[in-house]
Amino acid sequence: MNEANTYQKIYKMKTIAVVGMSPKAERPSHYVALYLRDQGYTIIPVNPGQKEIAGEKCYPSLKEIPVAVDVVDVFRNPEHVEPIVDAAIEIEAKALWLQDGVINEKAGQKAEEAGLLVIMNDCMMRKHRQLNA
């Protein structure tokens, strides 16, 4: 997890499901997703309480997204990560990114064992800015 070449591989992927994306502009899950969209990535909000966020159709779960997902970017508490990993594996995502403070070693290991690239406890926006500065 969190190896230098893993970051590079993930940033070459283009479709990112943002699990836990908030409709509130001040929340990291909102502005990080919009930053990624501004960088040319396709973002897909996943939040069961919303129909649309930032002009993007929002889905209640990963399994309901009708297109292939490359990266599952998670803004949820660590105790909620394992079912998200199960769904990411089921939809054949290629990578799992757990944002700052989202640490679940068991779920990360399960994702790696299923062949997903895994980043844990790091911000996708901040790291992207660092690598592209």
N, CA, C and O atoms as CSV, one atom per row, in Angstrom:
chain,resi,resn,atom,element,x,y,z
A,1,MET,N,N,0.827,-1.196,0.000
A,1,MET,CA,C,0.000,0.000,0.000
A,1,MET,C,C,0.867,1.254,0.000
A,1,MET,O,O,1.984,1.264,0.518
A,2,ASN,N,N,0.320,2.307,-0.594
A,2,ASN,CA,C,0.930,3.634,-0.608
A,2,ASN,C,C,2.349,3.659,-1.183
A,2,ASN,O,O,3.193,4.423,-0.714
A,3,GLU,N,N,2.609,2.845,-2.176
A,3,GLU,CA,C,3.910,2.861,-2.831
A,3,GLU,C,C,3.892,3.881,-3.959
A,3,GLU,O,O,2.847,4.127,-4.561
A,4,ALA,N,N,5.042,4.472,-4.245
A,4,ALA,CA,C,5.131,5.553,-5.232
A,4,ALA,C,C,4.530,5.168,-6.583
A,4,ALA,O,O,3.797,5.956,-7.181
A,5,ASN,N,N,4.832,3.970,-7.064
A,5,ASN,CA,C,4.312,3.597,-8.379
A,5,ASN,C,C,2.804,3.344,-8.342
A,5,ASN,O,O,2.141,3.416,-9.376
A,6,THR,N,N,2.256,3.048,-7.157
A,6,THR,CA,C,0.807,2.857,-7.039
A,6,THR,C,C,0.086,4.173,-7.318
A,6,THR,O,O,-0.929,4.192,-8.014
A,7,TYR,N,N,0.610,5.275,-6.776
A,7,TYR,CA,C,-0.002,6.585,-7.035
A,7,TYR,C,C,-0.038,6.858,-8.537
A,7,TYR,O,O,-1.072,7.251,-9.077
A,8,GLN,N,N,1.092,6.648,-9.208
A,8,GLN,CA,C,1.175,6.929,-10.644
A,8,GLN,C,C,0.169,6.088,-11.434
A,8,GLN,O,O,-0.493,6.591,-12.342
A,9,LYS,N,N,0.061,4.817,-11.082
A,9,LYS,CA,C,-0.886,3.937,-11.786
A,9,LYS,C,C,-2.320,4.405,-11.587
A,9,LYS,O,O,-3.111,4.420,-12.530
A,10,ILE,N,N,-2.653,4.786,-10.360
A,10,ILE,CA,C,-4.026,5.219,-10.084
A,10,ILE,C,C,-4.345,6.513,-10.825
A,10,ILE,O,O,-5.439,6.652,-11.372
A,11,TYR,N,N,-3.418,7.457,-10.854
A,11,TYR,CA,C,-3.702,8.727,-11.524
A,11,TYR,C,C,-3.829,8.589,-13.039
A,11,TYR,O,O,-4.280,9.528,-13.696
A,12,LYS,N,N,-3.451,7.464,-13.602
A,12,LYS,CA,C,-3.663,7.221,-15.035
A,12,LYS,C,C,-5.082,6.725,-15.309
A,12,LYS,O,O,-5.538,6.740,-16.453
A,13,MET,N,N,-5.776,6.290,-14.263
A,13,MET,CA,C,-7.157,5.829,-14.398
A,13,MET,C,C,-8.068,7.048,-14.470
A,13,MET,O,O,-7.707,8.117,-13.977
A,14,LYS,N,N,-9.237,6.904,-15.073
A,14,LYS,CA,C,-10.045,8.089,-15.358
A,14,LYS,C,C,-11.407,8.165,-14.671
A,14,LYS,O,O,-11.953,9.261,-14.549
A,15,THR,N,N,-11.972,7.063,-14.225
A,15,THR,CA,C,-13.322,7.089,-13.648
A,15,THR,C,C,-13.256,6.804,-12.156
A,15,THR,O,O,-12.794,5.745,-11.731
A,16,ILE,N,N,-13.729,7.773,-11.364
A,16,ILE,CA,C,-13.612,7.695,-9.910
A,16,ILE,C,C,-14.990,7.759,-9.266
A,16,ILE,O,O,-15.711,8.745,-9.425
A,17,ALA,N,N,-15.355,6.708,-8.539
A,17,ALA,CA,C,-16.576,6.722,-7.730
A,17,ALA,C,C,-16.197,7.310,-6.376
A,17,ALA,O,O,-15.294,6.806,-5.708
A,18,VAL,N,N,-16.885,8.376,-5.970
A,18,VAL,CA,C,-16.575,9.069,-4.720
A,18,VAL,C,C,-17.620,8.658,-3.677
A,18,VAL,O,O,-18.720,9.208,-3.628
A,19,VAL,N,N,-17.249,7.677,-2.847
A,19,VAL,CA,C,-18.176,7.127,-1.866
A,19,VAL,C,C,-18.214,8.047,-0.641
A,19,VAL,O,O,-17.199,8.295,0.010
A,20,GLY,N,N,-19.426,8.547,-0.352
A,20,GLY,CA,C,-19.586,9.471,0.760
A,20,GLY,C,C,-19.475,10.919,0.337
A,20,GLY,O,O,-19.289,11.798,1.178
A,21,MET,N,N,-19.588,11.185,-0.973
A,21,MET,CA,C,-19.517,12.574,-1.436
A,21,MET,C,C,-20.663,13.376,-0.841
A,21,MET,O,O,-21.821,12.960,-0.882
A,22,SER,N,N,-20.322,14.531,-0.289
A,22,SER,CA,C,-21.305,15.407,0.342
A,22,SER,C,C,-21.785,16.472,-0.636
A,22,SER,O,O,-21.016,16.923,-1.485
A,23,PRO,N,N,-23.056,16.881,-0.524
A,23,PRO,CA,C,-23.524,18.007,-1.327
A,23,PRO,C,C,-23.045,19.350,-0.773
A,23,PRO,O,O,-23.217,20.381,-1.423
A,24,LYS,N,N,-22.447,19.347,0.416
A,24,LYS,CA,C,-21.990,20.582,1.061
A,24,LYS,C,C,-20.608,20.967,0.533
A,24,LYS,O,O,-19.651,20.205,0.662
A,25,ALA,N,N,-20.516,22.160,-0.063
A,25,ALA,CA,C,-19.288,22.601,-0.720
A,25,ALA,C,C,-18.090,22.672,0.222
A,25,ALA,O,O,-16.951,22.542,-0.226
A,26,GLU,N,N,-18.323,22.874,1.510
A,26,GLU,CA,C,-17.212,23.014,2.459
A,26,GLU,C,C,-16.638,21.675,2.917
A,26,GLU,O,O,-15.609,21.650,3.592
A,27,ARG,N,N,-17.272,20.583,2.568
A,27,ARG,CA,C,-16.795,19.270,2.995
A,27,ARG,C,C,-15.706,18.760,2.053
A,27,ARG,O,O,-15.825,18.917,0.838
A,28,PRO,N,N,-14.637,18.146,2.598
A,28,PRO,CA,C,-13.566,17.625,1.740
A,28,PRO,C,C,-14.075,16.674,0.651
A,28,PRO,O,O,-13.566,16.690,-0.470
A,29,SER,N,N,-15.068,15.857,0.970
A,29,SER,CA,C,-15.572,14.918,-0.041
A,29,SER,C,C,-16.165,15.641,-1.237
A,29,SER,O,O,-16.220,15.079,-2.331
A,30,HIS,N,N,-16.605,16.863,-1.053
A,30,HIS,CA,C,-17.171,17.652,-2.144
A,30,HIS,C,C,-16.063,18.333,-2.952
A,30,HIS,O,O,-15.970,18.156,-4.167
A,31,TYR,N,N,-15.225,19.114,-2.262
A,31,TYR,CA,C,-14.245,19.888,-3.026
A,31,TYR,C,C,-13.111,19.038,-3.587
A,31,TYR,O,O,-12.531,19.403,-4.609
A,32,VAL,N,N,-12.781,17.923,-2.956
A,32,VAL,CA,C,-11.777,17.020,-3.541
A,32,VAL,C,C,-12.320,16.427,-4.836
A,32,VAL,O,O,-11.609,16.359,-5.838
A,33,ALA,N,N,-13.580,15.999,-4.814
A,33,ALA,CA,C,-14.193,15.432,-6.025
A,33,ALA,C,C,-14.234,16.465,-7.154
A,33,ALA,O,O,-13.943,16.140,-8.305
A,34,LEU,N,N,-14.590,17.697,-6.826
A,34,LEU,CA,C,-14.639,18.730,-7.875
A,34,LEU,C,C,-13.250,19.047,-8.413
A,34,LEU,O,O,-13.089,19.302,-9.606
A,35,TYR,N,N,-12.250,19.032,-7.542
A,35,TYR,CA,C,-10.871,19.207,-8.005
A,35,TYR,C,C,-10.520,18.111,-9.015
A,35,TYR,O,O,-9.968,18.391,-10.078
A,36,LEU,N,N,-10.844,16.873,-8.674
A,36,LEU,CA,C,-10.527,15.759,-9.574
A,36,LEU,C,C,-11.260,15.914,-10.907
A,36,LEU,O,O,-10.690,15.659,-11.968
A,37,ARG,N,N,-12.518,16.330,-10.850
A,37,ARG,CA,C,-13.276,16.562,-12.085
A,37,ARG,C,C,-12.601,17.657,-12.912
A,37,ARG,O,O,-12.480,17.532,-14.131
A,38,ASP,N,N,-12.162,18.725,-12.250
A,38,ASP,CA,C,-11.474,19.816,-12.950
A,38,ASP,C,C,-10.160,19.362,-13.589
A,38,ASP,O,O,-9.685,19.979,-14.542
A,39,GLN,N,N,-9.577,18.286,-13.066
A,39,GLN,CA,C,-8.326,17.750,-13.612
A,39,GLN,C,C,-8.579,16.760,-14.763
A,39,GLN,O,O,-7.639,16.177,-15.303
A,40,GLY,N,N,-9.848,16.578,-15.130
A,40,GLY,CA,C,-10.169,15.723,-16.273
A,40,GLY,C,C,-10.688,14.341,-15.927
A,40,GLY,O,O,-10.944,13.534,-16.821
A,41,TYR,N,N,-10.846,14.059,-14.646
A,41,TYR,CA,C,-11.387,12.759,-14.240
A,41,TYR,C,C,-12.911,12.786,-14.292
A,41,TYR,O,O,-13.532,13.833,-14.112
A,42,THR,N,N,-13.491,11.639,-14.537
A,42,THR,CA,C,-14.944,11.487,-14.446
A,42,THR,C,C,-15.251,11.085,-13.015
A,42,THR,O,O,-14.749,10.071,-12.530
A,43,ILE,N,N,-16.072,11.873,-12.341
A,43,ILE,CA,C,-16.444,11.533,-10.970
A,43,ILE,C,C,-17.883,11.030,-10.935
A,43,ILE,O,O,-18.747,11.508,-11.669
A,44,ILE,N,N,-18.113,10.060,-10.067
A,44,ILE,CA,C,-19.447,9.503,-9.880
A,44,ILE,C,C,-19.745,9.538,-8.383
A,44,ILE,O,O,-19.195,8.735,-7.628
A,45,PRO,N,N,-20.614,10.462,-7.938
A,45,PRO,CA,C,-20.950,10.515,-6.521
A,45,PRO,C,C,-21.724,9.272,-6.069
A,45,PRO,O,O,-22.595,8.769,-6.780
A,46,VAL,N,N,-21.383,8.793,-4.867
A,46,VAL,CA,C,-22.102,7.681,-4.258
A,46,VAL,C,C,-22.532,8.145,-2.867
A,46,VAL,O,O,-21.705,8.319,-1.971
A,47,ASN,N,N,-23.838,8.340,-2.707
A,47,ASN,CA,C,-24.409,8.786,-1.448
A,47,ASN,C,C,-25.895,8.441,-1.484
A,47,ASN,O,O,-26.644,9.024,-2.269
A,48,PRO,N,N,-26.332,7.501,-0.645
A,48,PRO,CA,C,-27.729,7.058,-0.713
A,48,PRO,C,C,-28.750,8.145,-0.397
A,48,PRO,O,O,-29.929,7.981,-0.709
A,49,GLY,N,N,-28.331,9.241,0.208
A,49,GLY,CA,C,-29.264,10.304,0.560
A,49,GLY,C,C,-29.438,11.369,-0.503
A,49,GLY,O,O,-30.179,12.329,-0.293
A,50,GLN,N,N,-28.768,11.225,-1.647
A,50,GLN,CA,C,-28.791,12.268,-2.676
A,50,GLN,C,C,-29.125,11.692,-4.052
A,50,GLN,O,O,-28.792,10.547,-4.358
A,51,LYS,N,N,-29.790,12.509,-4.875
A,51,LYS,CA,C,-30.081,12.122,-6.260
A,51,LYS,C,C,-29.033,12.712,-7.218
A,51,LYS,O,O,-28.719,12.131,-8.256
A,52,GLU,N,N,-28.497,13.897,-6.832
A,52,GLU,CA,C,-27.525,14.595,-7.667
A,52,GLU,C,C,-26.632,15.438,-6.762
A,52,GLU,O,O,-27.098,16.033,-5.791
A,53,ILE,N,N,-25.343,15.480,-7.094
A,53,ILE,CA,C,-24.404,16.348,-6.382
A,53,ILE,C,C,-23.519,17.018,-7.421
A,53,ILE,O,O,-22.943,16.356,-8.284
A,54,ALA,N,N,-23.418,18.341,-7.327
A,54,ALA,CA,C,-22.560,19.133,-8.221
A,54,ALA,C,C,-22.849,18.857,-9.691
A,54,ALA,O,O,-21.939,18.815,-10.519
A,55,GLY,N,N,-24.136,18.669,-10.005
A,55,GLY,CA,C,-24.536,18.433,-11.382
A,55,GLY,C,C,-24.289,17.024,-11.884
A,55,GLY,O,O,-24.502,16.744,-13.064
A,56,GLU,N,N,-23.841,16.129,-11.006
A,56,GLU,CA,C,-23.563,14.745,-11.389
A,56,GLU,C,C,-24.641,13.834,-10.780
A,56,GLU,O,O,-25.022,14.010,-9.623
A,57,LYS,N,N,-25.123,12.874,-11.554
A,57,LYS,CA,C,-26.074,11.896,-11.015
A,57,LYS,C,C,-25.402,11.144,-9.877
A,57,LYS,O,O,-24.253,10.718,-9.988
A,58,CYS,N,N,-26.133,10.990,-8.786
A,58,CYS,CA,C,-25.595,10.341,-7.595
A,58,CYS,C,C,-26.243,8.966,-7.450
A,58,CYS,O,O,-27.442,8.813,-7.685
A,59,TYR,N,N,-25.458,7.980,-7.068
A,59,TYR,CA,C,-25.946,6.612,-6.913
A,59,TYR,C,C,-25.947,6.210,-5.443
A,59,TYR,O,O,-25.098,6.659,-4.673
A,60,PRO,N,N,-26.913,5.352,-5.049
A,60,PRO,CA,C,-26.985,4.936,-3.647
A,60,PRO,C,C,-25.880,3.967,-3.240
A,60,PRO,O,O,-25.553,3.863,-2.057
A,61,SER,N,N,-25.303,3.256,-4.208
A,61,SER,CA,C,-24.228,2.311,-3.899
A,61,SER,C,C,-23.373,2.080,-5.132
A,61,SER,O,O,-23.773,2.409,-6.249
A,62,LEU,N,N,-22.193,1.512,-4.922
A,62,LEU,CA,C,-21.298,1.187,-6.040
A,62,LEU,C,C,-21.962,0.245,-7.031
A,62,LEU,O,O,-21.790,0.383,-8.242
A,63,LYS,N,N,-22.721,-0.711,-6.512
A,63,LYS,CA,C,-23.310,-1.740,-7.368
A,63,LYS,C,C,-24.338,-1.187,-8.350
A,63,LYS,O,O,-24.664,-1.845,-9.337
A,64,GLU,N,N,-24.844,-0.004,-8.095
A,64,GLU,CA,C,-25.864,0.573,-8.980
A,64,GLU,C,C,-25.293,1.479,-10.059
A,64,GLU,O,O,-26.038,1.982,-10.900
A,65,ILE,N,N,-23.991,1.693,-10.049
A,65,ILE,CA,C,-23.357,2.515,-11.082
A,65,ILE,C,C,-23.342,1.709,-12.388
A,65,ILE,O,O,-22.831,0.589,-12.416
A,66,PRO,N,N,-23.902,2.275,-13.476
A,66,PRO,CA,C,-24.051,1.501,-14.720
A,66,PRO,C,C,-22.821,1.470,-15.627
A,66,PRO,O,O,-22.866,0.867,-16.699
A,67,VAL,N,N,-21.733,2.103,-15.220
A,67,VAL,CA,C,-20.514,2.112,-16.031
A,67,VAL,C,C,-19.367,1.533,-15.224
A,67,VAL,O,O,-19.464,1.389,-14.005
A,68,ALA,N,N,-18.278,1.200,-15.909
A,68,ALA,CA,C,-17.100,0.660,-15.226
A,68,ALA,C,C,-16.455,1.746,-14.365
A,68,ALA,O,O,-16.345,2.900,-14.778
A,69,VAL,N,N,-16.036,1.360,-13.173
A,69,VAL,CA,C,-15.380,2.262,-12.231
A,69,VAL,C,C,-13.931,1.822,-12.091
A,69,VAL,O,O,-13.650,0.648,-11.851
A,70,ASP,N,N,-13.015,2.768,-12.243
A,70,ASP,CA,C,-11.596,2.459,-12.070
A,70,ASP,C,C,-11.187,2.554,-10.601
A,70,ASP,O,O,-10.596,1.627,-10.047
A,71,VAL,N,N,-11.513,3.696,-9.977
A,71,VAL,CA,C,-11.053,3.988,-8.619
A,71,VAL,C,C,-12.258,4.208,-7.710
A,71,VAL,O,O,-13.190,4.934,-8.057
A,72,VAL,N,N,-12.225,3.570,-6.539
A,72,VAL,CA,C,-13.237,3.821,-5.513
A,72,VAL,C,C,-12.552,4.684,-4.448
A,72,VAL,O,O,-11.684,4.215,-3.712
A,73,ASP,N,N,-12.960,5.947,-4.387
A,73,ASP,CA,C,-12.385,6.937,-3.472
A,73,ASP,C,C,-13.332,7.061,-2.282
A,73,ASP,O,O,-14.482,7.468,-2.446
A,74,VAL,N,N,-12.853,6.711,-1.076
A,74,VAL,CA,C,-13.741,6.547,0.074
A,74,VAL,C,C,-13.579,7.663,1.109
A,74,VAL,O,O,-12.501,7.891,1.658
A,75,PHE,N,N,-14.692,8.340,1.346
A,75,PHE,CA,C,-14.813,9.346,2.405
A,75,PHE,C,C,-15.839,8.828,3.421
A,75,PHE,O,O,-16.907,9.420,3.583
A,76,ARG,N,N,-15.525,7.763,4.079
A,76,ARG,CA,C,-16.416,7.197,5.097
A,76,ARG,C,C,-15.580,6.818,6.303
A,76,ARG,O,O,-14.361,6.675,6.201
A,77,ASN,N,N,-16.233,6.654,7.450
A,77,ASN,CA,C,-15.529,6.213,8.648
A,77,ASN,C,C,-14.968,4.821,8.429
A,77,ASN,O,O,-15.568,4.012,7.721
A,78,PRO,N,N,-13.815,4.533,9.035
A,78,PRO,CA,C,-13.150,3.243,8.809
A,78,PRO,C,C,-14.028,2.012,9.045
A,78,PRO,O,O,-13.868,1.000,8.362
A,79,GLU,N,N,-14.950,2.091,10.001
A,79,GLU,CA,C,-15.790,0.919,10.285
A,79,GLU,C,C,-16.776,0.604,9.161
A,79,GLU,O,O,-17.375,-0.472,9.155
A,80,HIS,N,N,-16.954,1.521,8.216
A,80,HIS,CA,C,-17.870,1.297,7.087
A,80,HIS,C,C,-17.155,0.833,5.822
A,80,HIS,O,O,-17.796,0.646,4.788
A,81,VAL,N,N,-15.845,0.646,5.888
A,81,VAL,CA,C,-15.062,0.388,4.682
A,81,VAL,C,C,-15.198,-1.044,4.162
A,81,VAL,O,O,-15.194,-1.249,2.948
A,82,GLU,N,N,-15.318,-2.035,5.040
A,82,GLU,CA,C,-15.322,-3.419,4.553
A,82,GLU,C,C,-16.431,-3.710,3.543
A,82,GLU,O,O,-16.141,-4.319,2.513
A,83,PRO,N,N,-17.687,-3.309,3.777
A,83,PRO,CA,C,-18.697,-3.570,2.736
A,83,PRO,C,C,-18.421,-2.792,1.444
A,83,PRO,O,O,-18.791,-3.239,0.358
A,84,ILE,N,N,-17.775,-1.640,1.561
A,84,ILE,CA,C,-17.411,-0.867,0.366
A,84,ILE,C,C,-16.360,-1.634,-0.435
A,84,ILE,O,O,-16.424,-1.685,-1.664
A,85,VAL,N,N,-15.397,-2.227,0.265
A,85,VAL,CA,C,-14.381,-3.044,-0.406
A,85,VAL,C,C,-15.031,-4.243,-1.093
A,85,VAL,O,O,-14.687,-4.572,-2.228
A,86,ASP,N,N,-15.961,-4.891,-0.412
A,86,ASP,CA,C,-16.670,-6.025,-1.028
A,86,ASP,C,C,-17.349,-5.590,-2.323
A,86,ASP,O,O,-17.282,-6.291,-3.332
A,87,ALA,N,N,-18.001,-4.434,-2.289
A,87,ALA,CA,C,-18.677,-3.927,-3.485
A,87,ALA,C,C,-17.668,-3.542,-4.565
A,87,ALA,O,O,-17.904,-3.789,-5.748
A,88,ALA,N,N,-16.553,-2.941,-4.169
A,88,ALA,CA,C,-15.512,-2.561,-5.140
A,88,ALA,C,C,-14.977,-3.797,-5.859
A,88,ALA,O,O,-14.751,-3.775,-7.069
A,89,ILE,N,N,-14.780,-4.868,-5.104
A,89,ILE,CA,C,-14.322,-6.128,-5.699
A,89,ILE,C,C,-15.388,-6.669,-6.648
A,89,ILE,O,O,-15.079,-7.115,-7.753
A,90,GLU,N,N,-16.629,-6.625,-6.212
A,90,GLU,CA,C,-17.732,-7.156,-7.023
A,90,GLU,C,C,-17.884,-6.415,-8.351
A,90,GLU,O,O,-18.160,-7.037,-9.378
A,91,ILE,N,N,-17.708,-5.095,-8.339
A,91,ILE,CA,C,-17.853,-4.327,-9.590
A,91,ILE,C,C,-16.554,-4.300,-10.398
A,91,ILE,O,O,-16.480,-3.669,-11.452
A,92,GLU,N,N,-15.544,-4.986,-9.894
A,92,GLU,CA,C,-14.258,-5.105,-10.577
A,92,GLU,C,C,-13.537,-3.767,-10.742
A,92,GLU,O,O,-12.947,-3.485,-11.785
A,93,ALA,N,N,-13.600,-2.949,-9.686
A,93,ALA,CA,C,-12.811,-1.717,-9.679
A,93,ALA,C,C,-11.335,-2.101,-9.694
A,93,ALA,O,O,-10.966,-3.216,-9.326
A,94,LYS,N,N,-10.501,-1.165,-10.123
A,94,LYS,CA,C,-9.067,-1.442,-10.220
A,94,LYS,C,C,-8.279,-0.919,-9.023
A,94,LYS,O,O,-7.170,-1.380,-8.754
A,95,ALA,N,N,-8.865,0.058,-8.295
A,95,ALA,CA,C,-8.133,0.675,-7.190
A,95,ALA,C,C,-9.085,1.126,-6.090
A,95,ALA,O,O,-10.253,1.434,-6.328
A,96,LEU,N,N,-8.542,1.154,-4.877
A,96,LEU,CA,C,-9.254,1.629,-3.695
A,96,LEU,C,C,-8.412,2.737,-3.076
A,96,LEU,O,O,-7.232,2.537,-2.789
A,97,TRP,N,N,-9.019,3.909,-2.868
A,97,TRP,CA,C,-8.315,5.018,-2.242
A,97,TRP,C,C,-9.083,5.390,-0.981
A,97,TRP,O,O,-10.236,5.817,-1.052
A,98,LEU,N,N,-8.441,5.227,0.174
A,98,LEU,CA,C,-9.046,5.608,1.448
A,98,LEU,C,C,-8.453,6.950,1.867
A,98,LEU,O,O,-7.243,7.070,2.058
A,99,GLN,N,N,-9.303,7.944,2.005
A,99,GLN,CA,C,-8.872,9.317,2.256
A,99,GLN,C,C,-8.261,9.493,3.649
A,99,GLN,O,O,-8.206,8.554,4.443
A,100,ASP,N,N,-7.806,10.708,3.924
A,100,ASP,CA,C,-7.199,11.038,5.219
A,100,ASP,C,C,-8.055,10.527,6.372
A,100,ASP,O,O,-9.260,10.773,6.416
A,101,GLY,N,N,-7.432,9.822,7.297
A,101,GLY,CA,C,-8.117,9.333,8.482
A,101,GLY,C,C,-8.904,8.058,8.280
A,101,GLY,O,O,-9.420,7.492,9.244
A,102,VAL,N,N,-9.008,7.592,7.043
A,102,VAL,CA,C,-9.742,6.354,6.765
A,102,VAL,C,C,-8.723,5.220,6.741
A,102,VAL,O,O,-8.066,4.962,5.733
A,103,ILE,N,N,-8.617,4.555,7.886
A,103,ILE,CA,C,-7.625,3.491,8.053
A,103,ILE,C,C,-8.334,2.215,8.462
A,103,ILE,O,O,-8.923,2.133,9.540
A,104,ASN,N,N,-8.271,1.224,7.594
A,104,ASN,CA,C,-8.843,-0.081,7.886
A,104,ASN,C,C,-7.931,-1.109,7.219
A,104,ASN,O,O,-8.101,-1.450,6.049
A,105,GLU,N,N,-6.960,-1.593,7.993
A,105,GLU,CA,C,-5.940,-2.508,7.458
A,105,GLU,C,C,-6.557,-3.782,6.887
A,105,GLU,O,O,-6.147,-4.251,5.825
A,106,LYS,N,N,-7.533,-4.337,7.586
A,106,LYS,CA,C,-8.171,-5.577,7.130
A,106,LYS,C,C,-8.829,-5.385,5.758
A,106,LYS,O,O,-8.668,-6.213,4.862
A,107,ALA,N,N,-9.563,-4.296,5.609
A,107,ALA,CA,C,-10.232,-4.018,4.340
A,107,ALA,C,C,-9.209,-3.737,3.237
A,107,ALA,O,O,-9.375,-4.184,2.102
A,108,GLY,N,N,-8.150,-2.994,3.578
A,108,GLY,CA,C,-7.106,-2.712,2.596
A,108,GLY,C,C,-6.423,-3.969,2.114
A,108,GLY,O,O,-6.146,-4.124,0.924
A,109,GLN,N,N,-6.153,-4.865,3.042
A,109,GLN,CA,C,-5.513,-6.122,2.671
A,109,GLN,C,C,-6.434,-6.977,1.809
A,109,GLN,O,O,-5.992,-7.613,0.852
A,110,LYS,N,N,-7.705,-6.984,2.154
A,110,LYS,CA,C,-8.678,-7.744,1.361
A,110,LYS,C,C,-8.721,-7.209,-0.077
A,110,LYS,O,O,-8.780,-7.980,-1.035
A,111,ALA,N,N,-8.691,-5.885,-0.213
A,111,ALA,CA,C,-8.710,-5.276,-1.541
A,111,ALA,C,C,-7.448,-5.643,-2.319
A,111,ALA,O,O,-7.522,-5.986,-3.499
A,112,GLU,N,N,-6.294,-5.570,-1.662
A,112,GLU,CA,C,-5.039,-5.941,-2.332
A,112,GLU,C,C,-5.046,-7.401,-2.757
A,112,GLU,O,O,-4.627,-7.731,-3.867
A,113,GLU,N,N,-5.519,-8.273,-1.881
A,113,GLU,CA,C,-5.572,-9.704,-2.207
A,113,GLU,C,C,-6.483,-9.977,-3.393
A,113,GLU,O,O,-6.298,-10.960,-4.109
A,114,ALA,N,N,-7.480,-9.097,-3.605
A,114,ALA,CA,C,-8.389,-9.244,-4.744
A,114,ALA,C,C,-7.822,-8.586,-6.002
A,114,ALA,O,O,-8.457,-8.614,-7.056
A,115,GLY,N,N,-6.629,-7.995,-5.894
A,115,GLY,CA,C,-5.974,-7.423,-7.058
A,115,GLY,C,C,-6.119,-5.924,-7.235
A,115,GLY,O,O,-5.665,-5.379,-8.241
A,116,LEU,N,N,-6.745,-5.242,-6.277
A,116,LEU,CA,C,-6.877,-3.797,-6.386
A,116,LEU,C,C,-5.606,-3.100,-5.896
A,116,LEU,O,O,-4.943,-3.572,-4.973
A,117,LEU,N,N,-5.283,-1.985,-6.520
A,117,LEU,CA,C,-4.247,-1.100,-6.002
A,117,LEU,C,C,-4.860,-0.384,-4.802
A,117,LEU,O,O,-6.034,-0.018,-4.845
A,118,VAL,N,N,-4.095,-0.178,-3.737
A,118,VAL,CA,C,-4.662,0.420,-2.527
A,118,VAL,C,C,-3.791,1.561,-2.007
A,118,VAL,O,O,-2.576,1.431,-1.862
A,119,ILE,N,N,-4.458,2.687,-1.731
A,119,ILE,CA,C,-3.866,3.809,-1.014
A,119,ILE,C,C,-4.730,4.019,0.225
A,119,ILE,O,O,-5.958,4.001,0.145
A,120,MET,N,N,-4.079,4.218,1.373
A,120,MET,CA,C,-4.805,4.385,2.627
A,120,MET,C,C,-4.304,5.612,3.378
A,120,MET,O,O,-3.104,5.879,3.433
A,121,ASN,N,N,-5.255,6.357,3.959
A,121,ASN,CA,C,-4.933,7.499,4.814
A,121,ASN,C,C,-4.126,8.569,4.071
A,121,ASN,O,O,-3.096,9.037,4.557
A,122,ASP,N,N,-4.614,8.943,2.889
A,122,ASP,CA,C,-3.974,9.987,2.094
A,122,ASP,C,C,-5.059,10.704,1.294
A,122,ASP,O,O,-6.115,10.134,1.021
A,123,CYS,N,N,-4.796,11.941,0.923
A,123,CYS,CA,C,-5.775,12.729,0.177
A,123,CYS,C,C,-5.453,12.694,-1.317
A,123,CYS,O,O,-4.338,13.008,-1.732
A,124,MET,N,N,-6.429,12.314,-2.102
A,124,MET,CA,C,-6.234,12.192,-3.537
A,124,MET,C,C,-5.926,13.546,-4.184
A,124,MET,O,O,-5.142,13.609,-5.131
A,125,MET,N,N,-6.525,14.618,-3.691
A,125,MET,CA,C,-6.262,15.954,-4.230
A,125,MET,C,C,-4.866,16.435,-3.835
A,125,MET,O,O,-4.094,16.875,-4.687
A,126,ARG,N,N,-4.549,16.352,-2.564
A,126,ARG,CA,C,-3.246,16.843,-2.087
A,126,ARG,C,C,-2.100,16.100,-2.771
A,126,ARG,O,O,-1.129,16.718,-3.208
A,127,LYS,N,N,-2.214,14.771,-2.864
A,127,LYS,CA,C,-1.151,13.980,-3.492
A,127,LYS,C,C,-1.055,14.309,-4.981
A,127,LYS,O,O,0.048,14.388,-5.521
A,128,HIS,N,N,-2.172,14.500,-5.641
A,128,HIS,CA,C,-2.170,14.864,-7.060
A,128,HIS,C,C,-1.433,16.195,-7.254
A,128,HIS,O,O,-0.622,16.335,-8.170
A,129,ARG,N,N,-1.719,17.155,-6.395
A,129,ARG,CA,C,-1.040,18.460,-6.488
A,129,ARG,C,C,0.464,18.308,-6.257
A,129,ARG,O,O,1.263,18.930,-6.957
A,130,GLN,N,N,0.855,17.487,-5.282
A,130,GLN,CA,C,2.269,17.278,-4.999
A,130,GLN,C,C,2.989,16.650,-6.187
A,130,GLN,O,O,4.090,17.069,-6.543
A,131,LEU,N,N,2.371,15.655,-6.793
A,131,LEU,CA,C,3.005,14.929,-7.887
A,131,LEU,C,C,3.017,15.726,-9.189
A,131,LEU,O,O,3.825,15.455,-10.077
A,132,ASN,N,N,2.127,16.704,-9.305
A,132,ASN,CA,C,2.015,17.470,-10.542
A,132,ASN,C,C,2.439,18.916,-10.376
A,132,ASN,O,O,2.131,19.762,-11.217
A,133,ALA,N,N,3.147,19.200,-9.293
A,133,ALA,CA,C,3.581,20.593,-9.028
A,133,ALA,C,C,4.716,20.990,-9.949
A,133,ALA,O,O,5.207,22.116,-9.874
